Amino acid sequence: MHSLSDLGYPIKGRQSKRLLERCAEFAFRTAANGIGAVARLLFDTDVLIDHLRAKQVIPDHHDGAYSSITRAELYSYKDVDEAVIDRLLSVLDELPVSRSVAEEAGRIRRTVRIKLPDAIIAATAILSKRRLMSRNVRDFGEVPRLQLYQIT
């Protein structure tokens, strides 16, 4: 897997530095065996959009992933440069919408007022045991068992 900086995504500037510092607590945490482990993050669509617009930089020292729903949401924007999206997503793992994810998303929607794409993303994070990195606390904040890493 290539880092984002290897693919031409610069990691610089005060905002980027602050984001990386906020992510540092998750970038390397100690595993049960005492050896450093890489955090498992699932990026919400808003974080990747901010990265593409150069508003925030996603950290590249982690086990990063995104939901297939995020790919669909990114491709749905008018005048989108698909090559740029593909280049960004190529350094992350894509997690598909499986039957268990679909079922968990349905359970989430029964208990929390949330849009279906967000419920699928939340279910993906829960079942893959990943922390969801998002600015969308309003929608994700009430989802049971979801580990949310809010960025501001």
Rosetta constraint file for C-alpha pairs under 8 A:
AtomPair CA 1 CA 91 HARMONIC 5.89 0.50
AtomPair CA 1 CA 92 HARMONIC 7.87 0.50
AtomPair CA 2 CA 6 HARMONIC 6.19 0.50
AtomPair CA 2 CA 7 HARMONIC 7.16 0.50
AtomPair CA 2 CA 91 HARMONIC 5.71 0.50
AtomPair CA 3 CA 7 HARMONIC 6.79 0.50
AtomPair CA 3 CA 60 HARMONIC 5.60 0.50
AtomPair CA 3 CA 61 HARMONIC 7.76 0.50
AtomPair CA 3 CA 91 HARMONIC 6.57 0.50
AtomPair CA 4 CA 8 HARMONIC 6.66 0.50
AtomPair CA 4 CA 9 HARMONIC 5.27 0.50
AtomPair CA 4 CA 10 HARMONIC 7.54 0.50
AtomPair CA 4 CA 59 HARMONIC 7.99 0.50
AtomPair CA 4 CA 60 HARMONIC 5.87 0.50
AtomPair CA 4 CA 88 HARMONIC 7.47 0.50
AtomPair CA 4 CA 91 HARMONIC 6.81 0.50
AtomPair CA 5 CA 9 HARMONIC 4.74 0.50
AtomPair CA 5 CA 10 HARMONIC 5.40 0.50
AtomPair CA 5 CA 11 HARMONIC 6.64 0.50
AtomPair CA 5 CA 60 HARMONIC 7.83 0.50
AtomPair CA 7 CA 87 HARMONIC 7.50 0.50
AtomPair CA 11 CA 16 HARMONIC 6.26 0.50
AtomPair CA 11 CA 17 HARMONIC 7.61 0.50
AtomPair CA 11 CA 57 HARMONIC 6.49 0.50
AtomPair CA 12 CA 16 HARMONIC 5.70 0.50
AtomPair CA 12 CA 17 HARMONIC 6.49 0.50
AtomPair CA 13 CA 17 HARMONIC 6.12 0.50
AtomPair CA 14 CA 18 HARMONIC 6.13 0.50
AtomPair CA 15 CA 19 HARMONIC 6.19 0.50
AtomPair CA 15 CA 55 HARMONIC 7.79 0.50
AtomPair CA 15 CA 56 HARMONIC 6.59 0.50
AtomPair CA 16 CA 20 HARMONIC 6.17 0.50
AtomPair CA 16 CA 56 HARMONIC 5.80 0.50
AtomPair CA 16 CA 57 HARMONIC 5.37 0.50
AtomPair CA 17 CA 21 HARMONIC 6.13 0.50
AtomPair CA 18 CA 22 HARMONIC 6.13 0.50
AtomPair CA 19 CA 23 HARMONIC 6.20 0.50
AtomPair CA 19 CA 56 HARMONIC 7.14 0.50
AtomPair CA 19 CA 57 HARMONIC 7.09 0.50
AtomPair CA 19 CA 58 HARMONIC 7.65 0.50
AtomPair CA 19 CA 59 HARMONIC 7.69 0.50
AtomPair CA 19 CA 151 HARMONIC 7.72 0.50
AtomPair CA 20 CA 24 HARMONIC 6.06 0.50
AtomPair CA 20 CA 57 HARMONIC 7.89 0.50
AtomPair CA 20 CA 58 HARMONIC 7.60 0.50
AtomPair CA 20 CA 59 HARMONIC 5.80 0.50
AtomPair CA 21 CA 25 HARMONIC 7.79 0.50
AtomPair CA 23 CA 27 HARMONIC 6.03 0.50
AtomPair CA 23 CA 59 HARMONIC 7.17 0.50
AtomPair CA 24 CA 28 HARMONIC 6.88 0.50
AtomPair CA 25 CA 29 HARMONIC 6.92 0.50
AtomPair CA 26 CA 38 HARMONIC 7.56 0.50
AtomPair CA 26 CA 39 HARMONIC 5.33 0.50
AtomPair CA 27 CA 38 HARMONIC 5.81 0.50
AtomPair CA 27 CA 39 HARMONIC 5.38 0.50
AtomPair CA 27 CA 61 HARMONIC 5.93 0.50
AtomPair CA 27 CA 62 HARMONIC 5.51 0.50
AtomPair CA 28 CA 36 HARMONIC 5.87 0.50
AtomPair CA 28 CA 37 HARMONIC 5.53 0.50
AtomPair CA 28 CA 38 HARMONIC 5.01 0.50
AtomPair CA 28 CA 39 HARMONIC 6.17 0.50
AtomPair CA 28 CA 62 HARMONIC 7.72 0.50
AtomPair CA 29 CA 36 HARMONIC 5.55 0.50
AtomPair CA 29 CA 37 HARMONIC 5.39 0.50
AtomPair CA 29 CA 38 HARMONIC 6.55 0.50
AtomPair CA 29 CA 39 HARMONIC 6.81 0.50
AtomPair CA 30 CA 34 HARMONIC 5.60 0.50
AtomPair CA 30 CA 35 HARMONIC 5.66 0.50
AtomPair CA 30 CA 36 HARMONIC 4.44 0.50
AtomPair CA 30 CA 37 HARMONIC 5.65 0.50
AtomPair CA 31 CA 35 HARMONIC 5.52 0.50
AtomPair CA 31 CA 36 HARMONIC 5.77 0.50
AtomPair CA 31 CA 37 HARMONIC 5.43 0.50
AtomPair CA 38 CA 61 HARMONIC 7.52 0.50
AtomPair CA 38 CA 62 HARMONIC 5.32 0.50
AtomPair CA 38 CA 63 HARMONIC 6.19 0.50
AtomPair CA 39 CA 62 HARMONIC 5.45 0.50
AtomPair CA 39 CA 63 HARMONIC 5.93 0.50
AtomPair CA 39 CA 130 HARMONIC 7.98 0.50
AtomPair CA 40 CA 62 HARMONIC 6.44 0.50
AtomPair CA 40 CA 63 HARMONIC 4.79 0.50
AtomPair CA 40 CA 64 HARMONIC 6.12 0.50
AtomPair CA 40 CA 65 HARMONIC 7.91 0.50
AtomPair CA 40 CA 129 HARMONIC 7.50 0.50
AtomPair CA 40 CA 130 HARMONIC 4.96 0.50
AtomPair CA 40 CA 131 HARMONIC 6.37 0.50
AtomPair CA 41 CA 62 HARMONIC 7.12 0.50
AtomPair CA 41 CA 63 HARMONIC 6.13 0.50
AtomPair CA 41 CA 64 HARMONIC 4.95 0.50
AtomPair CA 41 CA 65 HARMONIC 6.26 0.50
AtomPair CA 41 CA 130 HARMONIC 5.04 0.50
AtomPair CA 41 CA 131 HARMONIC 4.88 0.50
AtomPair CA 41 CA 132 HARMONIC 5.89 0.50
AtomPair CA 41 CA 133 HARMONIC 6.62 0.50
AtomPair CA 42 CA 64 HARMONIC 5.90 0.50
AtomPair CA 42 CA 65 HARMONIC 4.79 0.50
AtomPair CA 42 CA 66 HARMONIC 5.22 0.50
AtomPair CA 42 CA 67 HARMONIC 7.57 0.50
AtomPair CA 42 CA 125 HARMONIC 6.11 0.50
AtomPair CA 42 CA 130 HARMONIC 5.87 0.50
AtomPair CA 42 CA 131 HARMONIC 6.01 0.50
AtomPair CA 42 CA 132 HARMONIC 4.79 0.50
AtomPair CA 42 CA 133 HARMONIC 6.09 0.50
AtomPair CA 43 CA 47 HARMONIC 6.28 0.50
AtomPair CA 43 CA 48 HARMONIC 6.91 0.50
AtomPair CA 43 CA 64 HARMONIC 7.10 0.50
AtomPair CA 43 CA 65 HARMONIC 6.20 0.50
AtomPair CA 43 CA 66 HARMONIC 5.26 0.50
AtomPair CA 43 CA 67 HARMONIC 7.97 0.50
AtomPair CA 43 CA 132 HARMONIC 5.96 0.50
AtomPair CA 43 CA 133 HARMONIC 5.07 0.50
AtomPair CA 43 CA 134 HARMONIC 6.69 0.50
AtomPair CA 44 CA 48 HARMONIC 6.86 0.50
AtomPair CA 44 CA 66 HARMONIC 6.84 0.50
AtomPair CA 44 CA 67 HARMONIC 7.95 0.50
AtomPair CA 44 CA 70 HARMONIC 6.94 0.50
AtomPair CA 44 CA 121 HARMONIC 7.25 0.50
AtomPair CA 44 CA 132 HARMONIC 6.69 0.50
AtomPair CA 44 CA 133 HARMONIC 6.00 0.50
AtomPair CA 44 CA 134 HARMONIC 5.30 0.50
AtomPair CA 45 CA 49 HARMONIC 6.15 0.50
AtomPair CA 45 CA 70 HARMONIC 5.24 0.50
AtomPair CA 45 CA 73 HARMONIC 7.15 0.50
AtomPair CA 45 CA 74 HARMONIC 7.20 0.50
AtomPair CA 45 CA 134 HARMONIC 7.85 0.50
AtomPair CA 46 CA 50 HARMONIC 6.14 0.50
AtomPair CA 46 CA 134 HARMONIC 6.56 0.50
AtomPair CA 46 CA 135 HARMONIC 6.91 0.50
AtomPair CA 46 CA 136 HARMONIC 7.77 0.50
AtomPair CA 47 CA 51 HARMONIC 6.24 0.50
AtomPair CA 47 CA 56 HARMONIC 7.48 0.50
AtomPair CA 47 CA 58 HARMONIC 7.38 0.50
AtomPair CA 47 CA 133 HARMONIC 7.21 0.50
AtomPair CA 47 CA 134 HARMONIC 5.95 0.50
AtomPair CA 47 CA 135 HARMONIC 7.15 0.50
AtomPair CA 48 CA 52 HARMONIC 6.20 0.50
AtomPair CA 48 CA 58 HARMONIC 7.44 0.50
AtomPair CA 49 CA 53 HARMONIC 6.18 0.50
AtomPair CA 49 CA 74 HARMONIC 7.55 0.50
AtomPair CA 50 CA 54 HARMONIC 6.07 0.50
AtomPair CA 50 CA 55 HARMONIC 4.98 0.50
AtomPair CA 50 CA 56 HARMONIC 5.38 0.50
AtomPair CA 50 CA 57 HARMONIC 7.55 0.50
AtomPair CA 51 CA 55 HARMONIC 5.85 0.50
AtomPair CA 51 CA 56 HARMONIC 4.89 0.50
AtomPair CA 51 CA 57 HARMONIC 5.00 0.50
AtomPair CA 51 CA 58 HARMONIC 6.36 0.50
AtomPair CA 52 CA 85 HARMONIC 7.98 0.50
AtomPair CA 60 CA 64 HARMONIC 7.81 0.50
AtomPair CA 63 CA 92 HARMONIC 7.83 0.50
AtomPair CA 64 CA 92 HARMONIC 5.36 0.50
AtomPair CA 64 CA 93 HARMONIC 6.42 0.50
AtomPair CA 65 CA 92 HARMONIC 4.90 0.50
AtomPair CA 65 CA 93 HARMONIC 4.35 0.50
AtomPair CA 65 CA 94 HARMONIC 5.70 0.50
AtomPair CA 65 CA 95 HARMONIC 6.85 0.50
AtomPair CA 66 CA 70 HARMONIC 6.41 0.50
AtomPair CA 66 CA 71 HARMONIC 7.86 0.50
AtomPair CA 66 CA 92 HARMONIC 6.93 0.50
AtomPair CA 66 CA 93 HARMONIC 6.37 0.50
AtomPair CA 66 CA 94 HARMONIC 5.23 0.50
AtomPair CA 66 CA 95 HARMONIC 6.06 0.50
AtomPair CA 67 CA 71 HARMONIC 7.00 0.50
AtomPair CA 67 CA 94 HARMONIC 5.77 0.50
AtomPair CA 67 CA 95 HARMONIC 4.87 0.50
AtomPair CA 67 CA 96 HARMONIC 6.13 0.50
AtomPair CA 67 CA 97 HARMONIC 7.33 0.50
AtomPair CA 67 CA 121 HARMONIC 6.01 0.50
AtomPair CA 67 CA 124 HARMONIC 6.77 0.50
AtomPair CA 68 CA 72 HARMONIC 6.54 0.50
AtomPair CA 68 CA 94 HARMONIC 6.15 0.50
AtomPair CA 68 CA 95 HARMONIC 5.97 0.50
AtomPair CA 68 CA 96 HARMONIC 5.19 0.50
AtomPair CA 68 CA 97 HARMONIC 6.54 0.50
AtomPair CA 69 CA 73 HARMONIC 6.18 0.50
AtomPair CA 69 CA 97 HARMONIC 7.72 0.50
AtomPair CA 69 CA 117 HARMONIC 6.47 0.50
AtomPair CA 69 CA 120 HARMONIC 7.48 0.50
AtomPair CA 69 CA 121 HARMONIC 7.04 0.50
AtomPair CA 70 CA 74 HARMONIC 6.10 0.50
AtomPair CA 70 CA 121 HARMONIC 7.86 0.50
AtomPair CA 71 CA 75 HARMONIC 6.15 0.50
AtomPair CA 72 CA 76 HARMONIC 6.12 0.50
AtomPair CA 73 CA 77 HARMONIC 7.18 0.50
AtomPair CA 74 CA 80 HARMONIC 7.90 0.50
AtomPair CA 74 CA 85 HARMONIC 7.35 0.50
AtomPair CA 75 CA 80 HARMONIC 6.69 0.50
AtomPair CA 75 CA 82 HARMONIC 6.87 0.50
AtomPair CA 75 CA 85 HARMONIC 7.85 0.50
AtomPair CA 76 CA 80 HARMONIC 7.77 0.50
AtomPair CA 81 CA 85 HARMONIC 6.61 0.50
AtomPair CA 82 CA 86 HARMONIC 5.99 0.50
AtomPair CA 83 CA 87 HARMONIC 6.11 0.50
AtomPair CA 84 CA 88 HARMONIC 6.29 0.50
AtomPair CA 85 CA 89 HARMONIC 6.12 0.50
AtomPair CA 86 CA 90 HARMONIC 5.89 0.50
AtomPair CA 87 CA 91 HARMONIC 7.34 0.50
AtomPair CA 88 CA 92 HARMONIC 7.58 0.50
AtomPair CA 89 CA 93 HARMONIC 7.56 0.50
AtomPair CA 89 CA 94 HARMONIC 7.79 0.50
AtomPair CA 95 CA 124 HARMONIC 7.34 0.50
AtomPair CA 97 CA 101 HARMONIC 5.74 0.50
AtomPair CA 97 CA 102 HARMONIC 6.46 0.50
AtomPair CA 97 CA 120 HARMONIC 7.47 0.50
AtomPair CA 97 CA 124 HARMONIC 7.47 0.50
AtomPair CA 98 CA 102 HARMONIC 6.19 0.50
AtomPair CA 99 CA 103 HARMONIC 6.16 0.50
AtomPair CA 100 CA 104 HARMONIC 6.09 0.50
AtomPair CA 101 CA 105 HARMONIC 6.03 0.50
AtomPair CA 101 CA 120 HARMONIC 6.57 0.50
AtomPair CA 101 CA 123 HARMONIC 5.51 0.50
AtomPair CA 101 CA 124 HARMONIC 5.78 0.50
AtomPair CA 101 CA 127 HARMONIC 7.07 0.50
AtomPair CA 102 CA 106 HARMONIC 6.29 0.50
AtomPair CA 102 CA 120 HARMONIC 6.55 0.50
AtomPair CA 102 CA 123 HARMONIC 7.65 0.50
AtomPair CA 103 CA 107 HARMONIC 6.39 0.50
AtomPair CA 104 CA 108 HARMONIC 6.19 0.50
AtomPair CA 104 CA 120 HARMONIC 7.76 0.50
AtomPair CA 104 CA 123 HARMONIC 5.55 0.50
AtomPair CA 105 CA 109 HARMONIC 6.25 0.50
AtomPair CA 105 CA 116 HARMONIC 7.31 0.50
AtomPair CA 105 CA 119 HARMONIC 4.86 0.50
AtomPair CA 105 CA 120 HARMONIC 4.93 0.50
AtomPair CA 105 CA 122 HARMONIC 7.28 0.50
AtomPair CA 105 CA 123 HARMONIC 5.24 0.50
AtomPair CA 106 CA 110 HARMONIC 6.39 0.50
AtomPair CA 106 CA 119 HARMONIC 7.51 0.50
AtomPair CA 107 CA 111 HARMONIC 6.72 0.50
AtomPair CA 108 CA 112 HARMONIC 5.85 0.50
AtomPair CA 108 CA 119 HARMONIC 6.24 0.50
AtomPair CA 108 CA 123 HARMONIC 7.57 0.50
AtomPair CA 108 CA 143 HARMONIC 6.83 0.50
AtomPair CA 108 CA 144 HARMONIC 7.85 0.50
AtomPair CA 109 CA 113 HARMONIC 6.06 0.50
AtomPair CA 109 CA 114 HARMONIC 6.08 0.50
AtomPair CA 109 CA 115 HARMONIC 7.66 0.50
AtomPair CA 109 CA 116 HARMONIC 7.28 0.50
AtomPair CA 109 CA 119 HARMONIC 6.48 0.50
AtomPair CA 112 CA 142 HARMONIC 6.74 0.50
AtomPair CA 112 CA 143 HARMONIC 6.46 0.50
AtomPair CA 113 CA 139 HARMONIC 7.72 0.50
AtomPair CA 114 CA 118 HARMONIC 6.51 0.50
AtomPair CA 114 CA 119 HARMONIC 6.25 0.50
AtomPair CA 114 CA 139 HARMONIC 5.90 0.50
AtomPair CA 114 CA 140 HARMONIC 7.77 0.50
AtomPair CA 115 CA 119 HARMONIC 6.17 0.50
AtomPair CA 116 CA 120 HARMONIC 6.17 0.50
AtomPair CA 117 CA 121 HARMONIC 6.28 0.50
AtomPair CA 118 CA 122 HARMONIC 6.05 0.50
AtomPair CA 118 CA 139 HARMONIC 7.64 0.50
AtomPair CA 118 CA 140 HARMONIC 7.63 0.50
AtomPair CA 119 CA 123 HARMONIC 6.02 0.50
AtomPair CA 120 CA 124 HARMONIC 6.07 0.50
AtomPair CA 121 CA 125 HARMONIC 6.33 0.50
AtomPair CA 122 CA 126 HARMONIC 6.23 0.50
AtomPair CA 122 CA 132 HARMONIC 7.39 0.50
AtomPair CA 122 CA 140 HARMONIC 7.25 0.50
AtomPair CA 122 CA 143 HARMONIC 7.57 0.50
AtomPair CA 122 CA 146 HARMONIC 6.71 0.50
AtomPair CA 123 CA 127 HARMONIC 6.03 0.50
AtomPair CA 124 CA 128 HARMONIC 5.94 0.50
AtomPair CA 125 CA 129 HARMONIC 5.87 0.50
AtomPair CA 125 CA 130 HARMONIC 4.89 0.50
AtomPair CA 125 CA 131 HARMONIC 6.33 0.50
AtomPair CA 125 CA 132 HARMONIC 6.02 0.50
AtomPair CA 125 CA 146 HARMONIC 7.08 0.50
AtomPair CA 125 CA 147 HARMONIC 7.96 0.50
AtomPair CA 126 CA 130 HARMONIC 6.34 0.50
AtomPair CA 126 CA 131 HARMONIC 7.84 0.50
AtomPair CA 126 CA 145 HARMONIC 6.74 0.50
AtomPair CA 126 CA 146 HARMONIC 5.64 0.50
AtomPair CA 126 CA 147 HARMONIC 7.51 0.50
AtomPair CA 130 CA 147 HARMONIC 7.29 0.50
AtomPair CA 131 CA 146 HARMONIC 7.34 0.50
AtomPair CA 131 CA 147 HARMONIC 4.87 0.50
AtomPair CA 131 CA 148 HARMONIC 5.60 0.50
AtomPair CA 131 CA 149 HARMONIC 6.32 0.50
AtomPair CA 132 CA 146 HARMONIC 7.51 0.50
AtomPair CA 132 CA 147 HARMONIC 6.20 0.50
AtomPair CA 132 CA 148 HARMONIC 4.85 0.50
AtomPair CA 132 CA 149 HARMONIC 5.73 0.50
AtomPair CA 133 CA 148 HARMONIC 6.19 0.50
AtomPair CA 133 CA 149 HARMONIC 4.70 0.50
AtomPair CA 133 CA 150 HARMONIC 5.92 0.50
AtomPair CA 133 CA 151 HARMONIC 7.04 0.50
AtomPair CA 134 CA 148 HARMONIC 7.25 0.50
AtomPair CA 134 CA 149 HARMONIC 6.39 0.50
AtomPair CA 134 CA 150 HARMONIC 5.25 0.50
AtomPair CA 134 CA 151 HARMONIC 6.06 0.50
AtomPair CA 135 CA 150 HARMONIC 5.32 0.50
AtomPair CA 135 CA 151 HARMONIC 5.13 0.50
AtomPair CA 135 CA 152 HARMONIC 5.98 0.50
AtomPair CA 136 CA 140 HARMONIC 6.23 0.50
AtomPair CA 136 CA 141 HARMONIC 7.86 0.50
AtomPair CA 136 CA 150 HARMONIC 7.43 0.50
AtomPair CA 137 CA 141 HARMONIC 4.76 0.50
AtomPair CA 137 CA 150 HARMONIC 6.69 0.50
AtomPair CA 138 CA 142 HARMONIC 7.84 0.50
AtomPair CA 139 CA 143 HARMONIC 7.97 0.50
AtomPair CA 140 CA 146 HARMONIC 7.78 0.50
AtomPair CA 140 CA 148 HARMONIC 7.41 0.50
AtomPair CA 141 CA 148 HARMONIC 7.29 0.50
